[in-house]
Amino acid sequence: MVLYSAKWNWVKPVKALTTREVYQQMRDAAMGTRSLKLVGAPSGSGLQQVDIDGWLLTLEITDGSPTRCRACCCPLGREGSFESWLRTDPVSLLSGWEHAQIERLLGEAADQVRAQSPESQ
C-alpha cells in the first residue's frame, strides 16, 4: 500500500502488518482485553471475517477452530496477508490456551448470531 500527499507531492510506502501484530490482536481477544465479533456469514470455503476492536481478520475455520489467518486490515488501513507473512501464520503463534479461547469466542459469537437470526424465533 502507498500513501500519497498531493500537497507535499510525496509518496510513502506503508509497511505491511507483521505476523506478530496480527497475533497480538488475537492474543488480546483470548485474554479478554479486546472484543471479538463475527462479520457476516462464513463462506462456503470456511472463511470467516472477524472484527477485533476495529481490526478485520479473515480466518480459515475448520470444525469451529481457526486454522489460518488469510488476511488482516488494521483501523489505520495497513494490511497484511498470508503471502506477506513469509510462511509464519499468526494463528500458529497462539499458545494452546489462547487457541482454545479464540475457538470458544468464535463459538459464542456464532451462537449469538444464530440466536438473533429471524429463523430461530
C-alpha positions in Angstrom: 0.0 0.0 0.0 1.2 3.5 -0.8 0.2 6.9 0.8 0.3 9.9 -1.5 0.2 13.5 -0.5 -0.8 15.9 -3.2 0.1 18.9 -1.1 3.7 17.8 -0.5 4.0 15.7 -3.6 5.5 12.7 -1.9 4.8 9.0 -2.0 5.4 6.9 1.1 5.1 3.2 1.2 3.1 1.8 4.1 4.6 -1.2 5.8 2.5 -4.3 5.7 1.2 -5.7 9.0 3.5 -8.2 10.6 2.6 -11.7 11.8 3.3 -10.6 15.4 1.0 -7.5 15.1 -1.9 -9.7 14.0 -1.1 -12.4 16.5 -1.2 -9.7 19.3 -4.8 -8.8 18.4 -5.9 -12.5 18.7 -3.9 -12.9 21.9 -5.6 -9.8 23.4 -9.0 -11.2 22.4 -8.1 -14.5 24.0 -7.1 -12.7 27.2 -10.3 -10.7 27.2 -8.8 -7.3 26.7 -10.3 -6.9 23.2 -13.7 -7.9 21.9 -14.2 -10.4 19.1 -17.2 -10.2 16.8 -18.2 -12.1 13.6 -18.6 -10.0 10.5 -21.1 -11.6 8.1 -21.7 -15.2 7.5 -18.9 -17.8 6.8 -18.1 -18.5 3.2 -18.7 -21.9 1.7 -14.9 -22.5 1.7 -14.7 -22.0 5.5 -13.5 -18.3 5.6 -15.0 -16.1 8.3 -14.3 -12.5 8.9 -14.0 -11.3 12.5 -13.6 -7.9 14.0 -11.3 -7.5 16.9 -11.7 -3.9 18.1 -11.6 -2.5 14.6 -9.1 -5.0 13.2 -10.7 -7.0 10.4 -9.3 -10.5 10.1 -10.2 -13.2 7.6 -9.8 -16.6 9.3 -9.9 -20.1 7.9 -12.2 -22.1 10.2 -12.3 -25.9 10.3 -14.8 -27.6 12.6 -15.2 -24.4 14.6 -11.4 -23.9 15.1 -9.2 -21.3 13.4 -6.6 -22.9 11.3 -5.1 -19.9 9.5 -5.4 -16.2 9.2 -5.6 -15.3 5.5 -5.6 -11.5 5.8 -5.9 -8.6 8.2 -6.6 -4.9 8.0 -6.0 -2.6 10.9 -8.0 0.5 11.7 -5.4 2.8 10.1 -5.7 0.9 6.8 -2.4 -1.1 7.0 -2.9 -4.6 5.6 -1.2 -7.9 5.8 -1.9 -11.3 4.2 -0.7 -14.9 4.4 1.5 -14.2 1.4 3.3 -11.3 3.1 3.9 -13.2 6.4 6.6 -15.4 5.0 5.1 -18.8 5.9 4.5 -17.8 9.6 0.8 -17.6 10.2 -0.5 -15.6 13.2 -2.7 -18.4 14.3 0.4 -20.7 14.6 1.8 -18.3 17.2 -1.1 -18.8 19.6 -0.5 -21.0 22.6 -2.8 -23.9 23.2 -4.7 -22.0 25.8 -5.0 -18.9 23.6 -6.2 -21.0 20.6 -8.8 -22.7 22.8 -10.0 -19.3 24.0 -10.3 -18.0 20.4 -12.2 -21.2 19.5 -14.6 -20.6 22.4 -15.1 -16.9 21.5 -15.8 -17.9 17.9 -18.4 -20.4 19.1 -20.0 -17.9 21.4 -20.2 -15.3 18.7 -21.7 -17.8 16.3 -24.3 -18.8 18.9 -25.2 -15.1 19.4 -25.7 -14.7 15.6 -27.9 -17.8 15.5 -30.0 -16.6 18.5 -30.5 -13.2 16.8 -31.5 -14.6 13.4 -35.2 -14.4 12.5 -35.2 -18.2 11.7 -34.5 -19.0 15.4 -37.5 -17.0 16.6 
